[in-house]
Amino acid sequence: MRLRILQILVLVLLIAAWYLLTAPGLIPPFYFEQANRAAFFFGEPQKVFWVIVEWFVSGEIFIHLAVTLLETALGFSIGAIFGLGIGLWLALSPTASAVMDPYIKGLNSMPRVVLAPIFAVWFGLGIWSKVALGVTLVFFVVFFNVYQGVREVSPNLIASARMLGASRRQLLRSIYLPAAMSWVFASLHNAVGLAFVGAVVGEYLGSARGVGYLILQAEGTFDINTVFAGILVLTAFALALDSAVGAVERRLMTWQPRAGETEKV
Amino acid sequence: MNGVPALALADITCRFAARDGRSDAYTAVANATLEVAKGEFVSVVGPTGCGKSTLLNVAAGLLEPSSGTVEVFGERLLSTEGVNRRAGYMFQADALMPWRSGIDNVIAGLEFRGMARAEALVQGEAWLRRVGLAGFGDRYPHQMSGGMRKRLALAQTLILSPDILLMDEPFSALDVQTRQLMENELLALWAEDRKSVLFITHDLEEAIALSDRVVVLSAGPATRPIGDFRVDLPRPRDVSEIRMTPAFAKLHREIWGAMREEVLKAYEAQKVL
């Protein structure tokens, strides 16, 4: 509880400092020559606040949030499915893995954000170019986790399942897939975060809808308050997404020991 | 005992290619011959690192020997046909599926055989009761103690009612008290239907207390059986009490006499490394 109060205090101080340093004429300008320049470059917290309120009251923001969320969800799901599938395949097939290794490494070290303009050309300015960017970002996170996870399944566990009579398909379903899934969940926060980045960056580079589009529009008219409002909404949204992922993870991963858990009998 | 042995390893040799590819192949087991009769409890003892587990993996069909044959109830075990279907295997380390609850771990084998879940659950609950884990079926392995996990593994193996039970130092990770409890429970379960057991251990006392026969292996490399001792102690036994009897002490002296030299050899070999 005390911690909460301190955390809120930090936020209040930050906003207060923001207000003090940007409000035109409140304190004598010490860096810019004109009194309203600080507000021009950094926005003003109370104006940012009213922009956000206006967005939610008028309902204008919802369609943009929905589009960004849809892009994030699609980017994540498609990327995770491909990552899981190809990760499983390469981990279980040493030959394929040896052949593909340099390409996987190359694709992974390429800064994939540069693909965004190409995706815009290929998939247009609708949601799919953003989804494609999210997929390329998510895929590698999930892929490497699954690949590593499957290769690290204890040989004992596999031998044990075989002795219990598991066929190859049953091994895949009962051993490799759950082991891989646990690694997918381990990378869930990362992957969802990256899908979100993909969506926003994609929108930012060219779109007709989405929170990234709102920011892009505001920037075009030097409306710095709206840019900050967009950034704040995105941040809050990312935090909410992250805690939702946390809740899903807790539900699905009950079998995993948590640090300091003392429930043994 | 009557007729064909449950398990017959004949002239087994296992060579492993050296890791660096330059030095000679490592011969873990050489010309080992071992039989387990139907309903017999056989322990294999030997110094650490002598290839006991290798021998067991061969018997399980998990490892194909470089030469030699394995027969299960008179039938050749061929690597092309997969693992030894009539054997259950209990591992030294945990081999439970961490993402399955206790009961789901126990019925895994039934599930692999395609039994309906409802039916499997009934059997699973019965086995949980038999190993003293009634009411713990919904716990995950990480929520259980080492002893409970061993019981779970025992239930998981025995629920399939294998004709042969292969055990690789199953209790070596447990503390002494839990271990003796588990040994007694194993004997009680075994007495019910007398499967054939091949039990690997480095602990001679455990071997004598549990078995009908103790086979001593030589120090590695090129391990092979060098002694075969019949244990004529009365059953049912209590593993902690039987250790106090003079007959036990006499057997222990006798077998240790055969083992001693090999243990020292193994110790010397490890010191050189």
Interface residues (C-beta under 8 A of the other chain):
Chain A: S154 N156 L157 A159 S160 A161 R162 M163 L164 G165 A166 S167 Q170 S174 I175 P178 A179 S182 T254 W255 Q256 P257 E263 K264 V265
Chain B: N57 A60 L62 G82 V83 N84 R85 A87 G88 Y89 F91 A93 D94 A95 L96 M97 P98 W99 R100 S101 A108 G109 E111 F112 R113 F136 Y140 P141 H142 Q143 M144 S145 M148 Q156 T157 L160
